[in-house]
């Protein structure tokens, strides 16, 4: 297989985007930036053609109906019987592909403003993957963010990318400012490329129990049209662990490609505000609203008219009978609201 296989991970509930994102209709399946949903936009960036093969989508039963409503008919869907984090999800996809297949693992709920730059990075990452590297996308850092992990680039690997000197957990503010000033640290956006065979080799080396249970789940799974159902009992025995902890931070073959592609994880309302088109004073409006003497205000309403006067750095969201009002700084705490927890 010479074309890159997009492996789209669809999970989570997006509680920090409550009340718009809810368990019944979580963030990947909402049109938060533009008319397409985040999931549809992810698929559109790597549509089957010269560079990409037909996608593989890994999702849970709760999201299956949304996936099948929005994915192309040629998408292969792996239905996780339970949530076991990204290492196990990727293992399922790898075990359903030929060992030489290059997997491009993408979250389903991120925004990328520059699709051409994304494709260029994907091509570079695929080249390194075919040489045996496990490749992370290093997102060009635009601010000293404390909510992201970071990647420190190492030595150059030809013209395609760099070895990874180290992965760094979410830093404090002072450390993040130092990373930004250094220039060799990049955000870890959770996008990876590797061959199915090399990924499974590394998983077996560093997390043999996850690898063995995933193999059993696939070996005893069942096919239903375009859907594949892994064995529930075998999959349930897997420890929940991210691919970062299980593989990427342990392998000696970690590489990085730079990706300056207007990326956002749309992790909260403030991040969504930054990704939207704004007026000359930073306001963004979706739905019926009137803003007077406001700066850096986001209003998103699905019906009731919202009027805002004389406020700055505020977010107002109306969804049905739920209303959220927060400062931009408070957006990180939305997921802690009882309404978000009990959605």
C-alpha positions as CSV (number, residue, x, y, z in Angstrom):
1,X,0.0,0.0,0.0
2,X,1.6,3.2,-1.1
3,X,-1.3,5.6,-0.1
4,X,-1.6,6.8,3.4
5,X,-4.4,5.3,5.5
6,X,-6.2,8.0,7.6
7,X,-7.1,6.5,11.0
8,X,-9.7,8.8,12.6
9,X,-10.3,8.5,16.3
10,X,-13.8,9.4,17.3
11,X,-14.4,9.5,21.1
12,X,-14.9,11.7,24.1
13,X,-17.8,14.0,25.1
14,X,-16.2,17.5,24.8
15,X,-17.5,18.7,28.2
16,X,-15.5,21.9,28.0
17,X,-17.8,23.0,25.1
18,X,-21.0,22.5,27.1
19,X,-23.8,23.3,26.5
20,X,-23.3,23.0,22.8
21,X,-21.4,19.7,23.0
22,X,-23.2,17.0,24.9
23,X,-23.0,13.2,25.3
24,X,-25.7,12.7,22.8
25,X,-24.1,15.0,20.2
26,X,-20.4,15.6,21.1
27,X,-18.0,18.1,19.6
28,X,-16.7,16.1,16.6
29,X,-20.2,16.0,15.1
30,X,-21.0,19.7,15.4
31,X,-20.4,22.5,12.8
32,X,-18.4,24.7,15.2
33,X,-16.1,26.2,12.5
34,X,-17.8,26.8,9.2
35,X,-20.7,24.7,7.8
36,X,-19.0,21.2,8.1
37,X,-18.7,19.4,11.3
38,X,-15.2,18.9,12.8
39,X,-15.4,15.2,11.9
40,X,-16.4,15.9,8.3
41,X,-13.6,18.5,8.0
42,X,-11.1,15.9,9.2
43,X,-12.3,13.4,6.6
44,X,-12.2,16.1,3.9
45,X,-8.5,16.9,4.6
46,X,-7.5,13.4,3.7
47,X,-10.1,12.3,1.2
48,X,-9.3,9.2,-0.8
49,X,-7.2,9.9,-3.9
50,X,-3.6,10.3,-4.9
51,X,-2.2,10.7,-1.3
52,X,-4.8,9.0,0.9
53,X,-6.6,5.6,0.9
54,X,-10.1,5.1,2.3
55,X,-10.4,6.0,5.9
56,X,-10.6,3.8,9.0
57,X,-12.7,5.3,11.8
58,X,-12.4,4.0,15.3
59,X,-15.4,4.9,17.5
60,X,-17.7,3.6,20.2
61,X,-21.2,2.4,20.0
62,X,-22.5,5.7,21.4
63,X,-21.1,7.6,18.4
64,X,-21.7,5.0,15.7
65,X,-24.8,6.6,14.3
66,X,-23.2,10.0,14.0
67,X,-20.1,8.5,12.3
68,X,-22.1,6.6,9.8
69,X,-24.3,9.6,9.0
70,X,-21.3,11.8,8.3
71,X,-18.6,9.4,6.9
72,X,-18.3,8.3,3.3
73,X,-19.7,4.9,2.4
74,X,-16.2,3.5,1.8
75,X,-15.1,4.2,5.3
76,X,-14.2,1.2,7.4
77,X,-15.5,1.5,10.9
78,X,-14.1,-0.3,14.0
79,X,-16.6,-0.2,16.8
80,X,-14.9,-0.2,20.2
81,X,-16.9,-2.2,22.7
82,X,-15.6,0.0,25.5
83,X,-13.3,3.0,25.9
84,X,-9.7,2.1,26.4
85,X,-7.9,5.2,25.3
86,X,-5.8,5.8,22.2
87,X,-3.1,3.1,22.4
88,X,-5.7,0.4,22.3
89,X,-7.8,2.2,19.6
90,X,-4.8,2.6,17.3
91,X,-3.8,-1.1,17.9
92,X,-7.2,-2.2,16.7
93,X,-6.7,-0.3,13.4
94,X,-3.1,-1.5,13.0
95,X,-4.2,-5.1,13.4
96,X,-6.8,-4.6,10.6
97,X,-4.2,-3.3,8.2
98,X,-1.2,-4.8,6.3
99,X,2.1,-4.3,8.2
100,X,3.5,-2.0,5.6
101,X,0.5,0.3,5.6
102,X,1.3,3.9,6.7
103,X,-1.3,5.0,9.3
104,X,-2.0,8.7,9.7
105,X,-3.7,8.9,13.1
106,X,-5.9,12.0,13.5
107,X,-8.3,13.1,16.2
108,X,-11.7,13.8,14.8
109,X,-12.4,17.0,16.7
110,X,-9.5,19.4,15.8
111,X,-9.6,22.4,13.4
112,X,-6.9,22.9,10.8
113,X,-7.1,26.1,8.8
114,X,-4.4,25.3,6.2
115,X,-5.2,22.0,4.6
116,X,-2.4,22.3,2.1
117,X,0.1,22.5,4.9
118,X,-1.5,19.5,6.6
119,X,-1.1,17.4,3.4
120,X,2.5,18.5,3.0
121,X,3.3,17.5,6.6
122,X,1.5,14.2,6.1
123,X,3.6,13.4,3.1
124,X,6.8,14.1,5.0
125,X,5.6,12.1,7.9
126,X,4.7,9.1,5.7
127,X,8.2,9.2,4.1
128,X,9.8,8.9,7.6
129,X,7.3,6.2,8.6
130,X,8.3,4.1,5.7
131,X,11.9,4.3,7.0
132,X,10.8,2.9,10.3
133,X,10.2,6.1,12.3
134,X,7.2,6.7,14.5
135,X,6.3,10.3,13.7
136,X,4.5,13.0,15.6
137,X,3.3,16.3,14.1
138,X,5.0,19.1,15.9
139,X,2.6,22.0,15.8
140,X,4.1,25.5,15.5
141,X,3.7,27.0,18.9
142,X,1.9,30.4,18.8
143,X,1.7,31.1,22.5
144,X,3.0,29.8,25.9
145,X,0.1,27.3,26.3
146,X,0.0,25.4,29.5
147,X,-2.7,23.0,28.4
148,X,-0.7,21.2,25.7
149,X,2.2,18.7,25.8
150,X,5.3,19.7,23.9
151,X,7.9,18.0,21.7
152,X,11.5,19.1,21.6
153,X,13.0,18.6,18.2
154,X,16.4,16.8,17.9
155,X,18.7,16.3,15.0
156,X,17.6,16.7,11.4
157,X,16.5,13.6,9.5
158,X,17.4,14.7,6.0
159,X,15.0,17.3,4.7
160,X,11.8,15.6,6.0
161,X,11.9,16.1,9.8
162,X,13.7,15.7,13.0
163,X,14.4,13.1,15.7
164,X,12.5,13.7,18.9
165,X,14.8,14.9,21.7
166,X,12.0,14.5,24.3
167,X,8.3,14.7,24.9
168,X,7.3,17.1,27.7
169,X,4.1,17.1,29.7
170,X,1.9,20.1,30.1
171,X,4.3,22.8,31.6
172,X,3.6,25.7,34.0
173,X,3.4,29.2,32.5
174,X,7.1,30.1,33.1
175,X,8.3,26.9,31.5
176,X,6.0,27.3,28.5
177,X,7.3,30.9,28.0
178,X,10.8,29.4,28.0
179,X,9.8,26.8,25.4
180,X,8.4,29.5,23.2
181,X,11.5,31.6,23.4
182,X,13.7,28.6,22.8
183,X,12.1,27.9,19.4
184,X,12.8,24.2,19.4
185,X,9.7,23.2,21.2
186,X,6.4,22.4,19.4
187,X,2.9,21.6,20.6
188,X,2.0,17.9,20.5
189,X,-1.2,17.9,18.6
190,X,-1.9,14.2,18.9
191,X,-1.4,13.5,15.1
192,X,0.9,10.6,14.3
193,X,2.2,8.5,11.4
194,X,3.8,5.1,11.4
195,X,3.4,1.8,9.6
196,X,1.0,-0.7,11.2
197,X,3.8,-3.2,11.6
198,X,6.3,-0.8,13.3
199,X,3.6,0.5,15.7
200,X,2.7,-3.0,16.8
201,X,6.4,-3.9,17.2
202,X,6.8,-1.0,19.6
203,X,3.5,-1.7,21.4
204,X,4.6,-5.3,22.0
205,X,8.0,-4.2,23.3
206,X,6.7,-1.6,25.7
207,X,3.1,-2.6,26.5
208,X,2.9,-6.4,25.7
209,X,-0.3,-6.8,27.6
210,X,-2.2,-4.2,25.6
211,X,-0.8,-5.7,22.4
212,X,-1.8,-9.3,23.3
213,X,-5.3,-8.3,24.4
214,X,-5.8,-6.2,21.2
215,X,-4.7,-9.2,19.1
216,X,-7.2,-11.4,20.9
217,X,-10.0,-8.8,20.5
218,X,-9.4,-8.7,16.7
219,X,-8.9,-12.4,16.3
220,X,-12.2,-13.1,17.9
221,X,-14.1,-10.1,16.5
222,X,-16.9,-10.1,13.9
223,X,-17.4,-8.3,10.6
224,X,-20.8,-6.6,9.8
225,X,-20.6,-4.9,6.4
226,X,-18.2,-2.0,6.8
227,X,-18.3,-2.4,10.6
228,X,-15.8,-4.5,12.6
229,X,-16.7,-5.4,16.2
230,X,-13.7,-6.5,18.3
231,X,-14.4,-9.1,21.0
232,X,-15.8,-7.3,24.0
233,X,-14.3,-9.4,26.7
234,X,-10.8,-9.4,25.4
235,X,-10.9,-5.7,24.8
236,X,-12.3,-4.9,28.2
237,X,-9.1,-6.4,29.8
238,X,-6.9,-3.7,28.3
239,X,-5.5,-1.0,30.6
240,X,-6.5,2.5,29.5
241,X,-3.4,4.3,28.3
242,X,-2.7,7.0,25.7
243,X,-0.4,6.3,22.8
244,X,1.9,9.0,24.1
245,X,2.6,7.2,27.3
246,X,2.5,3.7,26.0
247,X,4.6,4.1,22.9
248,X,5.8,7.5,21.8
249,X,7.6,8.4,25.0
250,X,9.3,5.0,25.1
251,X,10.4,4.2,21.5
252,X,13.9,5.1,20.3
253,X,12.5,5.7,16.9
254,X,10.4,8.8,17.6
255,X,10.5,11.5,14.9
256,X,8.8,14.8,14.3
257,X,7.7,16.8,11.3
258,X,6.9,20.5,11.6
259,X,3.3,21.4,11.0
260,X,2.5,25.1,10.7
261,X,-1.1,24.6,9.6
262,X,-3.4,27.0,11.7
263,X,-4.2,24.1,14.1
264,X,-6.5,24.3,17.1
265,X,-7.8,21.5,19.3
266,X,-11.0,23.5,19.9
267,X,-10.5,22.4,23.5
268,X,-12.8,25.1,25.0
269,X,-14.9,28.1,24.1
270,X,-11.9,30.4,24.2
271,X,-10.0,28.2,21.7
272,X,-13.1,28.1,19.4
273,X,-13.3,31.9,19.6
274,X,-9.7,32.2,18.4
275,X,-10.4,29.8,15.5
276,X,-13.5,31.8,14.2
277,X,-13.6,34.8,11.9
278,X,-13.7,37.9,14.1
279,X,-14.4,41.6,13.5
280,X,-11.9,44.3,13.9
281,X,-12.3,44.4,17.7
282,X,-12.2,40.6,18.1
283,X,-15.9,39.8,18.3
284,X,-17.5,36.7,16.8
285,X,-21.2,36.0,16.5
286,X,-23.1,32.9,15.5
287,X,-26.9,33.3,15.6
288,X,-29.1,36.3,16.3
289,X,-27.2,38.8,18.4
290,X,-26.4,42.5,18.9
291,X,-23.1,43.7,20.4
292,X,-22.6,47.3,21.4
293,X,-19.2,48.6,22.7
294,X,-17.8,45.1,23.1
295,X,-14.3,43.7,22.5
296,X,-13.2,40.1,22.2
297,X,-16.7,38.7,22.8
298,X,-18.1,35.5,21.5
299,X,-21.8,34.9,21.2
300,X,-23.2,31.6,20.0
301,X,-27.0,31.1,20.1
302,X,-29.2,28.6,18.5
303,X,-32.3,30.7,18.6
304,X,-32.9,33.3,21.4
305,X,-31.6,36.8,20.5
306,X,-28.6,37.8,22.7
307,X,-27.7,41.5,23.4
308,X,-24.4,42.4,24.9
309,X,-23.3,45.9,25.9
310,X,-20.0,47.2,27.1
311,X,-18.2,43.8,27.9
312,X,-14.8,42.5,27.0
313,X,-13.4,39.0,27.0
314,X,-16.7,37.3,27.6
315,X,-18.4,34.2,26.1
316,X,-22.1,33.7,25.9
317,X,-23.6,30.5,24.6
318,X,-27.3,29.6,24.3
319,X,-28.3,26.0,23.5
320,X,-31.9,25.1,23.9
321,X,-32.8,25.9,27.5
322,X,-29.2,26.1,28.7
323,X,-27.3,29.4,28.9
324,X,-23.6,29.7,29.6
325,X,-21.9,33.0,30.5
326,X,-18.2,33.0,31.3
327,X,-15.1,35.1,31.0
328,X,-12.6,34.0,28.4
329,X,-10.2,33.0,31.3
330,X,-13.0,30.9,32.9
331,X,-13.6,28.8,29.8
332,X,-11.1,26.2,31.0
333,X,-13.5,25.4,33.9
334,X,-16.7,24.9,31.9
335,X,-16.3,21.1,32.0
336,X,-16.5,21.2,35.9
337,X,-20.0,22.6,35.8
338,X,-22.6,20.2,37.1
339,X,-24.6,20.6,33.8
340,X,-21.5,19.5,31.8
341,X,-20.8,16.6,34.1
342,X,-24.4,15.3,34.0
343,X,-25.2,16.0,30.4
